[in-house]
């Protein structure tokens, strides 16, 4: 039986021409890890700490400066959820979809917020204000259903309450 290869439609690896990336900021990071064994993840973490995500240009510079293979770097960056290939919003909304939250109806809350923001899970709003991500567990099971915005945790939510919180943040940013 022959299996047809699925070509990804997501263009997360294509740079945004509107974003300016100063690759010189990577020089101290590269010097620190260039010759160290097991440097791939610390380099990717460092790039993301500098830019907030890992731009395509950074992959190319790391390849040229360290000899790390592009496919290996991209494979690691897409495997681990900690890495981003696109800039995140100013505010990160994490929706807990662990067992307790799931049972308490977090899916309806997530859908309500996604509809309001006009994005899909993992996307950022056009104004760059919010990125919404579903996560496996936030460790606040007694507060289910839970969402976290930046470092603030909100528990025992209803769709209406969660939407009110997001709307208020959006209003404050306007």
C-alpha positions, 0 to 999 in steps of 0.5 A: 500500500502506498501512502500519500505524503501530506504537505503542510499548509502552514507557512510558519517557516516563512519570515514576515517581511514586516519584522526586523530581526537584528541577527547580531544579537545572537553573536554572544549566544553563539559564542557561548554554545558554539563548541559545546556538545548538546548545544541545539536546545540551549541555542534555540532557547536563547534565540527565543529568549532574544526575539520571543520566537525563532525567526527563519533568519536565526535558523540560517545564522545558526546553521552557518555559524555552528554547522547545525543542520537546518532540518535537525533544528527545525525538527526540534523546534517543531517537536517541542511545544516551548518553541515558537516559529511566529511572534506571539501576541502581547498577552498569552492566553493558556486554556487548560484542557486537562481532565478536570477542566475538560469535565468542567466544560473548558471546551465551550470557554475556549470556543467562546474566546476563539470566536471573539478573537477570530483566531484558531488555537495557537494563532495570534490576533491580527492586532498582535494583542493575544495568542491563545494556546490550549495546554494539557494542564496548568496544575490548578485542578481544584479551580477547574475550568482554568485559564491563564493570561500571562502570569495571572490564573483565572479559575472556576470560569464560565464562558461568560466570565472568561469572555468578560476578562478578555474583553476587559483586557482588550478594552484596556489596551485600546 
